[in-house]
Amino acid sequence: MKNKISVCLLFIATLCVSCDSFLEREPLDKISSDVYFKTSKDLELYVNQFYEKFPGFGGYGIGYFGEDKNSDNLIYEDYDVRLAGYKTVPGNASDAGWSWGDIRSVNYMLANLGHIEGSMEEAKPFIGEAYFFRSYFYYSLLTKFGDLPWVNKPYNTDSEELYNPRVPRNVIVDSMLVDLDRAIEYIPLKKDVEEGRLSKEAALLFKSRVALFEASWEKYHNGTRFGVENPDFDRYYRIAADAALQIMNGNAFSLYTTGDPKTSYYQLFNKVSFTDNAEVILAKTYSLALGLTHRAQNYLLYRGSRLGLSKDLVDDYLCIDGKPTAVHHEYSDKDLLSVVKDRDPRLAQTMWIPGDLRRVVTGEDPLYFEKPFIDLIGENKCLTGYQLKKGSDPYVVDPENAETGVILFRYAEVLLNYAEAKAELGELTQEDVDETINLLRRRVGVADLRIDAIVNDPNWKFPEISPLLNEIRRERRVEFACEGYRLNDLLRWRAHELFVNKRPKGFYFNQSDFPEMVPNKDILLDEQGYVDPYRQSLPNGYQFNPERDYLLPLPTSELVLNSKLKQNPGW
C-alpha cells in the first residue's frame, strides 16, 4: 500500500493547487466535482495527497530526527529565533505558517460527497481519513497561533465567511475532536486496512494527543494572557486518557523488542518496513524501486549535521537502577563512556559512543565510531560532542539512497499519554504505571518506577509539581528524544523557566582527544570546560518572552485583509 499511495501523489499534485494565504486561495476548480467524486477510488486518490504532509525525510539532512532543534533537546548551529526571543511579525502568510490550502482541499472533498454513486460503505474509510486530516492540519495551526477561524467549507475568494474573527482555541479543539470521532467511526482497525493507511487506532491516538495538549495548555496557562475563559482541563485529560485506553484495551499493539535491552530501542528506528512491528501504528515508508529514497543515513552515519544533543537532555536520563545521577556520587560526565556507564540504555542508543559500529560494507573492514565530529566543519560538524545516533543503520546498502522509514504514530505514545493524563487527574495507580511507564523501562532494562518509592532528584525540571509527574515528563522526554515532540510539550506545560536566560551546553571537552583544536578559538567552552556553542551569539542565553512567545504572530497581510483578526498577545 505504501507504493500505491506514493504512485498516486504525482497524479493528485496535478489536480490540486495549494496557496499559503487564507484570503488569496483560488477555488479548487481544477477538479470538476460532478465528474470526479463518484467512487470510493476517486476519494482514495484524492485523499492520498495529504499523506505527504506527514513528517519524513527530505532528499538531504536527517529529516524529522532534527526537529527538536527548536527545543532544549538539540542545539543547532544557528540558534532558534523563537527561543532566543528574536522572532518578528512576518509580512505575509507563507512566512508565518498561516496556511489554509490543505484545509480547503479537505473541505472541497467533504463538500462534494453528494456526487458519490458507488457504495457509501466503501467510501467511508476515505471520508474518515479526510476528517482526520482536517483535524491534523488544524492541530498544526492551533499549536502555533491558538485561537483560529473555524473553516469547514471550501469558501471562494469572495465568501463573506473569510472575514470572520477567530474563535477561542477550546472551541476549535472541540470541533477537531468531533472530526476525529467521525474518523474513528469510519476508519477500520489497523488489521483491516492496507499497509501505510490510517487506522482507527491512529485516529484514537491523535485524538489523545490533541486532548492532552489542550488539557495541559488550559491548566498551566490558566490565569495568564494565554489562558481560556472557564477552562475545563480535566475534561480534556479524561478524553486523552479514554482514547489511549481504547487502544490499550484492543490488545493489538505492544512495544517492539529484540530481546536485548542494549539494542531494542535503537533498532526500532532504522527499519525499512514496519509491517510486522507491533509497536508501529502508522509509518511513512520509502522505496528505491519507486525512486523514493533519502540521504538521511549518509548524514547519521558520516556527518554531525551542524547539531548535537544538549547536555541538559543527556543529564536527564536516569541510571539503570532508576535513580537520578545526582544521587550517584561516582557518576562522571568527563568522557562519553563514563556518561553512559550504568545509565538508561536509551542514552547510548540515541547518541554515538566510542566503539559503536558505524558502517559495515561487504569486502571492507567495519567502521567504528571513535570520537564526535566537533573538529570538522560545515554539515560534517557535530556541534555539542553528543552526536545523534538514533535512526542510523550501519548495515544500510546505500546511504545515499536509503529506504529507512519514518514512524508517525507508535504505541509508546499511547502509554505515555495515558500515564500523564491519569496522573494529572490524580488517578494513576501502581497498576497503571506497570502497564505504561514500566513497560518502557523494562524494554531497556531500567528499574521500575514505584509510586511509593520515588527517589528525590535535586535537579527535577519541575519542582513545583509532584515527583510522579516529574518522572512521567522525564520518561516522555527520554523516550521521544529527537522525534519532534519536545517543543509542543514545553509549550503546553508553560515550561519557559527551563531555558530562559540559559545557554544550552554540550559535552566536557577533553583537549587530549582533539589536540589540534584551540579552546575558545576553534571551539567555545564555558568556565567549567563544557562546550558552549552560543557563548558569543547568545551571551545572555535564550530570551524567550513568556508574555509573547508562547504563540506566534499573525502575518501583517492577513490583519490588513481582515480587520476582525486580532494579533496575538505581545506582538
ABEGO torsion letter per residue (X at the ends): XAAAAAAAAAAAAAABBBBABAAABBBBAABBAAAABABAAAAAAAAAAAAAABBBBBABEAEAAAAAAABAABBBABBBAAAAGABBBBABAAAAGBBAAAAAAAAAAAAAAAABABBAAAAAAAAAAAAAAAAAAAAAAAAAAEBBBBBABBBBAABAAAABBBBBAAAAAAAAAAAAAAAAAABBBAAABBBGBBBAAAAAAAAAAAAAAAAAAAAAABGBAABBBGBBAAAAAAAAAAAAAAAAAAGABBBBBAGBAAAAAAAAAABABAAABAABABBBBBBAAAGBBBAAAAAAAABAGGBBBBAAAAAABBBAAGBBAAABAABBAABAAAAABGBBAAAAAABBBBGBBABBBBGBBBBBBABBAAABBEAABBAAGBBBABGBBAABABAABBABBBBABBAAAAAAAAAAAAAAAGABBAAAAAABAAAAAAAAGBBBBBAAABBBBAABABAABBAAAAAAAAAAAAAABGAGAAAAAAAAAGAAAAABGBBBBBBBBBAAABAABBBGAABBBBAAGBBBAAAAABAAEBABBAAAAABBBBBAAAAAABAABBBBBGX
